[in-house]
Amino acid sequence: MPTLAKDTRLHIRCDQEMRRLLDKAAAYAHMSVSEFVLRNAVEQAQSVVQAHEAITLSQDDFAAFLDALDTPAPANLALQRAFQRHAKHVQ
């Protein structure tokens, strides 16, 4: 984790058993409890964000997606009306 100026605090509460576990794990990892908790929390946060913001497609699905972009279906009546409403409001 890069060393950056840390200008905000995060306060958390835990029970004594959790604290002992965190202390022990941080000691095994040769880092402070703050660094251990922050590093692991950030890694987990990145994983959760990635899972919610990334789309993974199979090769077949990706090819179908590209094909749909290259040859879009003609606009149906509802889409045409939506374009007209949009054009009226955005000028």
Distance bins in CASP14 RR format, pairs under 12 A and 6 or more apart:
PFRMAT RR
TARGET T0000
AUTHOR 0000-0000-0000
RMODE 2
METHOD distances of the structure
MODEL  1
1 31 0 0 0 0 0 1 0 0 0 0 0
1 34 0 0 0 0 0 1 0 0 0 0 0
1 35 1 0 0 1 0 0 0 0 0 0 0
1 36 0 0 0 0 0 1 0 0 0 0 0
1 37 0 0 0 0 0 1 0 0 0 0 0
1 38 1 0 0 1 0 0 0 0 0 0 0
1 39 1 0 1 0 0 0 0 0 0 0 0
1 40 0 0 0 0 0 1 0 0 0 0 0
1 41 0 0 0 0 0 1 0 0 0 0 0
1 42 1 0 0 1 0 0 0 0 0 0 0
1 43 0 0 0 0 1 0 0 0 0 0 0
1 46 0 0 0 0 0 1 0 0 0 0 0
2 39 0 0 0 0 0 1 0 0 0 0 0
2 42 0 0 0 0 0 1 0 0 0 0 0
3 35 0 0 0 0 0 1 0 0 0 0 0
3 38 0 0 0 0 0 1 0 0 0 0 0
3 39 0 0 0 0 0 1 0 0 0 0 0
4 38 0 0 0 0 0 1 0 0 0 0 0
4 42 0 0 0 0 0 1 0 0 0 0 0
6 34 0 0 0 0 1 0 0 0 0 0 0
6 35 0 0 0 0 0 1 0 0 0 0 0
6 38 0 0 0 0 1 0 0 0 0 0 0
6 42 0 0 0 0 0 1 0 0 0 0 0
8 38 0 0 0 0 0 1 0 0 0 0 0
9 34 0 0 0 0 0 1 0 0 0 0 0
9 38 0 0 0 0 0 1 0 0 0 0 0
10 34 0 0 0 0 1 0 0 0 0 0 0
10 37 0 0 0 0 1 0 0 0 0 0 0
10 38 1 0 0 1 0 0 0 0 0 0 0
10 41 0 0 0 0 1 0 0 0 0 0 0
10 42 0 0 0 0 0 1 0 0 0 0 0
10 45 0 0 0 0 0 1 0 0 0 0 0
11 34 0 0 0 0 0 1 0 0 0 0 0
11 37 0 0 0 0 0 1 0 0 0 0 0
12 18 0 0 0 0 1 0 0 0 0 0 0
12 19 0 0 0 0 0 1 0 0 0 0 0
12 22 0 0 0 0 1 0 0 0 0 0 0
12 33 0 0 0 0 0 1 0 0 0 0 0
12 34 0 0 0 0 0 1 0 0 0 0 0
12 37 1 0 0 1 0 0 0 0 0 0 0
12 38 0 0 0 0 0 1 0 0 0 0 0
12 41 0 0 0 0 1 0 0 0 0 0 0
13 19 0 0 0 0 1 0 0 0 0 0 0
14 20 0 0 0 0 1 0 0 0 0 0 0
14 21 0 0 0 0 1 0 0 0 0 0 0
14 22 1 0 0 1 0 0 0 0 0 0 0
14 23 0 0 0 0 0 1 0 0 0 0 0
14 33 0 0 0 0 0 1 0 0 0 0 0
14 37 0 0 0 0 1 0 0 0 0 0 0
15 21 0 0 0 0 1 0 0 0 0 0 0
15 22 0 0 0 0 0 1 0 0 0 0 0
16 22 0 0 0 0 0 1 0 0 0 0 0
16 23 0 0 0 0 0 1 0 0 0 0 0
17 23 0 0 0 0 0 1 0 0 0 0 0
17 24 0 0 0 0 0 1 0 0 0 0 0
18 24 0 0 0 0 0 1 0 0 0 0 0
18 25 0 0 0 0 0 1 0 0 0 0 0
18 33 0 0 0 0 0 1 0 0 0 0 0
18 37 0 0 0 0 0 1 0 0 0 0 0
19 25 0 0 0 0 0 1 0 0 0 0 0
19 26 0 0 0 0 0 1 0 0 0 0 0
19 33 0 0 0 0 1 0 0 0 0 0 0
19 36 0 0 0 0 0 1 0 0 0 0 0
19 37 0 0 0 0 0 1 0 0 0 0 0
20 26 0 0 0 0 0 1 0 0 0 0 0
20 27 0 0 0 0 0 1 0 0 0 0 0
20 33 0 0 0 0 0 1 0 0 0 0 0
21 27 0 0 0 0 0 1 0 0 0 0 0
21 28 0 0 0 0 0 1 0 0 0 0 0
21 33 0 0 0 0 0 1 0 0 0 0 0
21 36 0 0 0 0 0 1 0 0 0 0 0
21 37 0 0 0 0 0 1 0 0 0 0 0
22 28 0 0 0 0 0 1 0 0 0 0 0
22 29 0 0 0 0 0 1 0 0 0 0 0
22 31 0 0 0 0 0 1 0 0 0 0 0
22 32 0 0 0 0 0 1 0 0 0 0 0
22 33 1 0 1 0 0 0 0 0 0 0 0
22 34 0 0 0 0 1 0 0 0 0 0 0
22 35 0 0 0 0 0 1 0 0 0 0 0
22 36 1 0 0 1 0 0 0 0 0 0 0
22 37 1 0 0 1 0 0 0 0 0 0 0
22 38 0 0 0 0 0 1 0 0 0 0 0
22 39 0 0 0 0 0 1 0 0 0 0 0
22 40 0 0 0 0 1 0 0 0 0 0 0
22 41 0 0 0 0 0 1 0 0 0 0 0
23 29 0 0 0 0 0 1 0 0 0 0 0
23 31 0 0 0 0 0 1 0 0 0 0 0
23 32 0 0 0 0 1 0 0 0 0 0 0
23 33 1 0 1 0 0 0 0 0 0 0 0
23 34 0 0 0 0 0 1 0 0 0 0 0
23 36 0 0 0 0 1 0 0 0 0 0 0
23 37 0 0 0 0 0 1 0 0 0 0 0
24 33 0 0 0 0 1 0 0 0 0 0 0
24 36 0 0 0 0 0 1 0 0 0 0 0
25 31 0 0 0 0 1 0 0 0 0 0 0
25 32 0 0 0 0 0 1 0 0 0 0 0
25 33 0 0 0 0 1 0 0 0 0 0 0
25 35 0 0 0 0 0 1 0 0 0 0 0
25 36 1 0 0 1 0 0 0 0 0 0 0
25 37 0 0 0 0 1 0 0 0 0 0 0
25 39 0 0 0 0 0 1 0 0 0 0 0
25 40 0 0 0 0 1 0 0 0 0 0 0
26 32 1 0 0 1 0 0 0 0 0 0 0
26 33 1 0 1 0 0 0 0 0 0 0 0
26 34 0 0 0 0 1 0 0 0 0 0 0
26 35 1 0 0 1 0 0 0 0 0 0 0
26 36 1 1 0 0 0 0 0 0 0 0 0
26 37 1 0 0 1 0 0 0 0 0 0 0
26 38 0 0 0 0 0 1 0 0 0 0 0
26 39 0 0 0 0 1 0 0 0 0 0 0
26 40 0 0 0 0 1 0 0 0 0 0 0
27 33 0 0 0 0 1 0 0 0 0 0 0
27 35 0 0 0 0 0 1 0 0 0 0 0
27 36 0 0 0 0 1 0 0 0 0 0 0
28 36 0 0 0 0 1 0 0 0 0 0 0
29 35 0 0 0 0 1 0 0 0 0 0 0
29 36 1 0 1 0 0 0 0 0 0 0 0
29 37 0 0 0 0 0 1 0 0 0 0 0
29 39 0 0 0 0 1 0 0 0 0 0 0
29 40 0 0 0 0 1 0 0 0 0 0 0
30 36 0 0 0 0 1 0 0 0 0 0 0
30 39 0 0 0 0 0 1 0 0 0 0 0
31 37 0 0 0 0 1 0 0 0 0 0 0
31 38 0 0 0 0 1 0 0 0 0 0 0
31 39 1 0 0 1 0 0 0 0 0 0 0
31 40 0 0 0 0 0 1 0 0 0 0 0
32 38 0 0 0 0 1 0 0 0 0 0 0
32 39 0 0 0 0 0 1 0 0 0 0 0
33 39 0 0 0 0 0 1 0 0 0 0 0
33 40 0 0 0 0 0 1 0 0 0 0 0
33 41 0 0 0 0 0 1 0 0 0 0 0
34 40 0 0 0 0 0 1 0 0 0 0 0
34 41 0 0 0 0 0 1 0 0 0 0 0
35 41 0 0 0 0 0 1 0 0 0 0 0
35 42 0 0 0 0 0 1 0 0 0 0 0
36 42 0 0 0 0 0 1 0 0 0 0 0
36 43 0 0 0 0 0 1 0 0 0 0 0
37 43 0 0 0 0 0 1 0 0 0 0 0
37 44 0 0 0 0 0 1 0 0 0 0 0
37 45 0 0 0 0 0 1 0 0 0 0 0
38 44 0 0 0 0 0 1 0 0 0 0 0
38 45 0 0 0 0 0 1 0 0 0 0 0
39 45 0 0 0 0 0 1 0 0 0 0 0
39 46 0 0 0 0 0 1 0 0 0 0 0
40 46 0 0 0 0 0 1 0 0 0 0 0
40 47 0 0 0 0 0 1 0 0 0 0 0
41 47 0 0 0 0 0 1 0 0 0 0 0
41 48 0 0 0 0 0 1 0 0 0 0 0
42 48 0 0 0 0 0 1 0 0 0 0 0
42 49 0 0 0 0 0 1 0 0 0 0 0
43 49 0 0 0 0 0 1 0 0 0 0 0
43 50 0 0 0 0 0 1 0 0 0 0 0
44 50 0 0 0 0 0 1 0 0 0 0 0
44 51 0 0 0 0 0 1 0 0 0 0 0
45 51 0 0 0 0 0 1 0 0 0 0 0
45 52 0 0 0 0 0 1 0 0 0 0 0
45 53 0 0 0 0 0 1 0 0 0 0 0
46 52 0 0 0 0 0 1 0 0 0 0 0
46 53 0 0 0 0 0 1 0 0 0 0 0
46 54 0 0 0 0 0 1 0 0 0 0 0
47 53 0 0 0 0 0 1 0 0 0 0 0
47 54 0 0 0 0 0 1 0 0 0 0 0
48 54 0 0 0 0 0 1 0 0 0 0 0
50 56 0 0 0 0 0 1 0 0 0 0 0
55 61 0 0 0 0 1 0 0 0 0 0 0
55 62 0 0 0 0 1 0 0 0 0 0 0
55 65 0 0 0 0 1 0 0 0 0 0 0
56 62 0 0 0 0 1 0 0 0 0 0 0
56 65 0 0 0 0 0 1 0 0 0 0 0
57 63 0 0 0 0 1 0 0 0 0 0 0
57 64 0 0 0 0 1 0 0 0 0 0 0
57 65 1 0 0 1 0 0 0 0 0 0 0
57 66 0 0 0 0 1 0 0 0 0 0 0
57 68 0 0 0 0 0 1 0 0 0 0 0
58 64 0 0 0 0 1 0 0 0 0 0 0
58 65 0 0 0 0 0 1 0 0 0 0 0
59 65 0 0 0 0 0 1 0 0 0 0 0
59 66 0 0 0 0 0 1 0 0 0 0 0
60 66 0 0 0 0 0 1 0 0 0 0 0
60 67 0 0 0 0 0 1 0 0 0 0 0
61 67 0 0 0 0 0 1 0 0 0 0 0
61 68 0 0 0 0 0 1 0 0 0 0 0
62 68 0 0 0 0 0 1 0 0 0 0 0
62 69 0 0 0 0 0 1 0 0 0 0 0
63 69 0 0 0 0 0 1 0 0 0 0 0
63 70 0 0 0 0 0 1 0 0 0 0 0
64 70 0 0 0 0 0 1 0 0 0 0 0
64 71 0 0 0 0 0 1 0 0 0 0 0
65 71 0 0 0 0 0 1 0 0 0 0 0
65 72 0 0 0 0 0 1 0 0 0 0 0
66 72 0 0 0 0 0 1 0 0 0 0 0
67 73 0 0 0 0 0 1 0 0 0 0 0
72 79 0 0 0 0 0 1 0 0 0 0 0
73 79 0 0 0 0 1 0 0 0 0 0 0
74 80 0 0 0 0 1 0 0 0 0 0 0
75 81 0 0 0 0 1 0 0 0 0 0 0
75 82 0 0 0 0 1 0 0 0 0 0 0
75 83 1 0 0 1 0 0 0 0 0 0 0
75 84 0 0 0 0 0 1 0 0 0 0 0
76 82 0 0 0 0 1 0 0 0 0 0 0
76 83 0 0 0 0 0 1 0 0 0 0 0
77 83 0 0 0 0 0 1 0 0 0 0 0
77 84 0 0 0 0 0 1 0 0 0 0 0
78 84 0 0 0 0 0 1 0 0 0 0 0
78 85 0 0 0 0 0 1 0 0 0 0 0
79 85 0 0 0 0 0 1 0 0 0 0 0
79 86 0 0 0 0 0 1 0 0 0 0 0
80 86 0 0 0 0 0 1 0 0 0 0 0
80 87 0 0 0 0 0 1 0 0 0 0 0
81 87 0 0 0 0 0 1 0 0 0 0 0
81 88 0 0 0 0 0 1 0 0 0 0 0
82 88 0 0 0 0 0 1 0 0 0 0 0
82 89 0 0 0 0 0 1 0 0 0 0 0
83 89 0 0 0 0 0 1 0 0 0 0 0
83 90 0 0 0 0 0 1 0 0 0 0 0
84 90 0 0 0 0 0 1 0 0 0 0 0
END
